[in-house]
Amino acid sequence: MRITQGTFSYLPDLTDEEIEAQIRYIIQNGWAVSIEYTDDPSPYNVYWNMWGLPMFDLEDPAPAMYEFRKCREAFPNHYIKVNGYDPSPMWQAQRVSFIAHRPKAEEPGFRLHRTLWSDGRRLKYTLEPYATQRPEGERYREE
């Protein structure tokens, strides 16, 4: 199972040079760069932990790459994504987001959980990540 969220998620993992090229693209478009991490990459988990503050008005990808490397060093067994936020008045939204780092351990995937509602006529389906069966911080350790 491979988590596929955001841009480039079906491609092989990006190298540091490719990540830097994407950050350069974000900067050239005038967007802010932010870095986030989590060990629960469920599609329903939209609130990842932010690494530092968003970086506005960058002219060079070096500061963002420095922060990405520091985040990867601090959280080697977490998912790390890079976001490009467009602050222009017509958008004010995230324009690009991609997973830049994955845990080295196998990605365990998700279980489909079905719940029958009280009226007996409706079913509710949710995804439950197998990773959350372990405590936070121990979800992707090497066995």
C-alpha positions in Angstrom: 0.0 0.0 0.0 1.3 3.4 -0.9 -0.4 6.6 0.4 -1.4 8.7 -2.5 -2.2 12.2 -1.4 -1.4 15.5 -3.2 0.5 16.2 -6.3 3.0 13.6 -7.6 1.8 10.9 -5.2 1.7 8.3 -7.9 5.3 8.9 -8.9 8.4 7.5 -7.3 9.7 9.4 -4.3 11.2 12.8 -5.3 14.9 13.4 -4.8 16.2 16.5 -3.0 17.0 18.1 -6.3 13.4 17.5 -7.5 12.0 18.8 -4.3 14.1 21.9 -4.6 12.9 22.4 -8.2 9.3 22.3 -7.0 10.0 24.8 -4.2 11.6 27.0 -6.9 8.4 26.7 -8.9 6.3 27.7 -5.8 8.6 30.7 -5.3 8.5 31.8 -8.9 4.7 31.9 -8.7 4.9 34.2 -5.7 3.4 31.6 -3.3 4.3 31.0 0.3 6.1 27.7 1.2 5.1 25.7 4.2 6.2 22.4 5.6 4.0 20.0 7.5 4.5 16.5 9.1 2.4 13.7 10.5 2.4 10.0 11.4 -1.3 9.7 10.6 -1.7 10.3 6.9 -5.4 9.4 6.8 -7.3 11.3 4.1 -9.5 12.6 6.9 -6.5 14.0 8.8 -6.3 17.4 7.1 -4.6 19.0 10.1 -0.9 18.0 9.9 1.7 19.6 12.3 3.3 22.6 10.9 7.1 22.9 10.9 7.8 26.5 11.7 5.9 29.3 10.0 5.0 29.6 6.4 7.8 31.3 4.4 6.5 34.3 2.4 8.5 36.4 0.0 11.4 33.9 -0.5 13.7 34.6 -3.5 15.7 31.4 -3.2 14.6 27.8 -2.4 17.6 27.3 0.0 15.9 28.5 3.2 12.9 26.2 2.5 15.2 23.3 1.7 17.1 23.9 4.9 13.8 23.7 6.9 12.7 20.6 5.0 16.0 18.8 5.8 15.7 19.9 9.5 12.2 18.5 9.6 13.2 15.3 8.0 16.1 15.0 10.4 13.8 15.5 13.4 11.0 13.3 12.1 12.5 10.5 10.0 9.5 8.2 10.6 6.8 10.7 9.6 5.3 11.9 6.4 6.4 15.3 5.4 4.7 17.5 2.8 5.6 20.7 1.1 2.7 23.2 0.4 2.5 26.2 -1.9 0.0 28.8 -0.6 -1.2 31.5 -3.0 -2.0 34.7 -1.0 -3.4 36.6 -3.9 -6.9 38.1 -3.4 -8.5 35.9 -6.0 -7.2 32.6 -4.5 -6.0 32.8 -0.8 -5.7 29.0 -0.9 -3.2 26.2 -1.2 -2.3 25.7 -4.8 0.1 22.8 -4.6 0.8 20.1 -2.0 3.0 17.1 -2.2 4.5 14.4 0.0 8.2 15.0 0.0 9.2 12.4 2.6 7.8 9.0 3.7 8.7 6.7 6.5 11.1 3.9 5.5 8.9 1.3 7.1 6.1 -0.3 5.1 3.0 1.7 4.8 0.3 -0.4 6.4 -2.7 1.1 4.7 -6.3 1.5 5.8 -9.3 -0.6 6.9 -12.8 0.2 5.7 -15.1 0.5 8.8 -18.8 0.1 8.2 -21.4 1.4 10.7 -25.2 0.8 10.5 -27.1 3.9 11.6 -29.9 3.7 14.1 -32.7 3.8 11.5 -31.4 0.5 10.0 -31.5 1.9 6.5 -28.2 3.8 6.1 -24.7 2.7 6.2 -21.7 4.9 7.1 -18.3 4.1 5.8 -15.1 5.5 7.2 -11.4 4.7 6.8 -9.3 3.7 9.7 -5.5 3.7 9.3 -3.8 0.6 10.6 -0.9 2.9 11.6 -3.0 4.4 14.4 -3.1 1.0 16.2 0.3 2.0 17.6 0.9 5.0 19.8 1.9 8.3 18.2 5.6 8.5 17.5 5.9 4.7 17.2 3.8 4.1 14.2 6.5 3.6 11.5 9.4 2.3 13.5 11.6 -0.4 11.9 10.7 -3.8 13.2 
